[in-house]
Amino acid sequence: QVHLAESGGGSVQAGGALRLSCLVSGDADMKYCMGWFRQVPGKEREGVAAIDSDSTTAYADSVKGRFTISQDSAKNTLYLQMNSLKPEDTAMYYCAAIKGTCFLSPGSGVPPQSGFRYWGQGTQVTASS
């Protein structure tokens, strides 16, 4: 069983920065494809960024150049550094995992949420103007 726990959300002024963390617990020897998704009430959950087990990354066009996904294998932690936050980034942010690979390649988009089996409970990010 894989357990994901997000932290680091909060409220900032537009233009500010936050770093989200996602602690992964489960099979220490397993490789994962990890992703960050976000959702606002009444809208579909959308992919923000993903990082494959070989460290290939993918981003939504709306966050390219502002957000960076990374992971620290020694700490079993996934990160999302969010800079230059905009009011439209306001959402509940979730981390998600797939055991193995999600076959990311340079230039590919974030895999659909339907492919991710494991989910955290979310952390709220609010960027106010």
C-alpha positions in Angstrom: 0.0 0.0 0.0 1.2 3.5 -0.9 0.4 6.5 1.3 0.8 10.1 0.1 0.7 13.1 2.4 0.9 16.7 1.0 2.0 19.7 3.0 3.1 23.3 2.3 0.0 24.9 1.0 -1.1 28.4 2.2 -2.1 31.8 1.2 0.2 34.3 -0.6 0.0 37.5 -2.5 0.1 37.2 -6.3 3.7 37.1 -7.4 4.7 35.1 -4.3 6.0 31.6 -4.0 5.2 28.4 -2.2 6.8 24.9 -2.1 4.6 21.9 -1.8 5.8 18.6 -0.4 4.4 15.1 -0.7 5.8 12.4 1.6 5.6 9.0 0.0 5.4 5.9 2.2 5.1 2.3 1.0 7.5 0.0 -0.8 10.9 1.6 -0.5 12.3 -0.4 -3.4 9.5 0.6 -5.8 10.0 3.2 -8.5 7.1 5.6 -9.1 5.9 8.1 -11.7 4.7 11.0 -9.6 2.4 13.9 -10.4 0.8 17.1 -9.1 -2.8 17.9 -9.9 -5.1 20.7 -8.9 -8.8 21.3 -8.7 -11.2 24.2 -8.0 -14.8 23.6 -7.0 -17.0 22.9 -10.0 -14.1 22.2 -12.4 -12.3 19.1 -13.6 -9.0 18.1 -11.8 -6.1 19.2 -14.1 -2.6 18.0 -14.3 0.1 20.5 -13.3 3.4 18.6 -13.5 4.8 15.1 -13.5 8.1 13.4 -13.0 8.8 9.9 -14.2 11.0 7.2 -12.5 13.9 8.2 -14.7 13.4 11.9 -13.7 11.9 13.0 -17.0 9.5 15.9 -16.3 6.3 17.3 -17.9 4.4 20.5 -17.2 1.1 22.0 -18.1 1.5 25.0 -20.4 -0.1 27.3 -17.8 2.7 26.7 -15.3 5.8 26.2 -17.5 8.6 28.5 -16.4 7.0 29.2 -13.0 6.6 25.8 -11.4 9.3 23.1 -10.9 8.7 19.5 -9.9 11.5 17.6 -8.2 12.0 14.7 -5.9 14.4 13.6 -3.1 14.6 9.9 -3.1 16.5 9.7 0.1 13.7 11.5 1.8 10.9 9.8 -0.2 9.5 13.3 -0.9 8.1 14.9 -4.0 8.2 18.7 -4.3 6.5 21.4 -6.3 8.2 24.8 -6.3 5.7 27.4 -7.3 7.0 30.9 -8.2 5.2 33.9 -9.6 1.9 32.7 -8.3 -1.2 34.0 -10.0 -4.8 34.2 -8.7 -5.7 31.5 -11.2 -3.3 29.1 -9.5 -5.7 29.1 -6.5 -6.9 25.5 -6.1 -6.6 22.3 -4.0 -3.4 20.6 -5.0 -3.0 16.8 -4.9 0.0 14.6 -5.4 -0.5 11.2 -7.1 1.6 8.2 -8.0 1.8 5.3 -10.4 3.9 2.3 -9.6 6.6 2.0 -12.3 6.8 4.4 -15.2 4.3 6.6 -17.0 6.6 6.7 -20.1 7.2 10.5 -20.1 9.3 11.8 -22.9 10.7 15.3 -23.5 7.8 17.5 -24.7 5.1 15.2 -23.5 2.2 16.5 -21.4 1.1 15.5 -17.9 -0.5 12.1 -18.0 -4.2 12.0 -17.4 -5.4 11.6 -13.8 -7.1 8.3 -14.6 -3.7 6.6 -14.8 -2.7 7.5 -11.3 -3.7 4.9 -8.7 -2.6 6.6 -5.4 -3.6 10.0 -4.2 -3.0 12.3 -1.3 -5.8 14.2 0.5 -4.7 17.6 -0.9 -3.4 20.9 0.3 -5.0 24.3 -0.4 -3.1 27.0 -2.3 -4.5 30.5 -2.5 -2.9 33.4 -4.4 -4.7 36.7 -3.9 -4.4 39.8 -6.0 
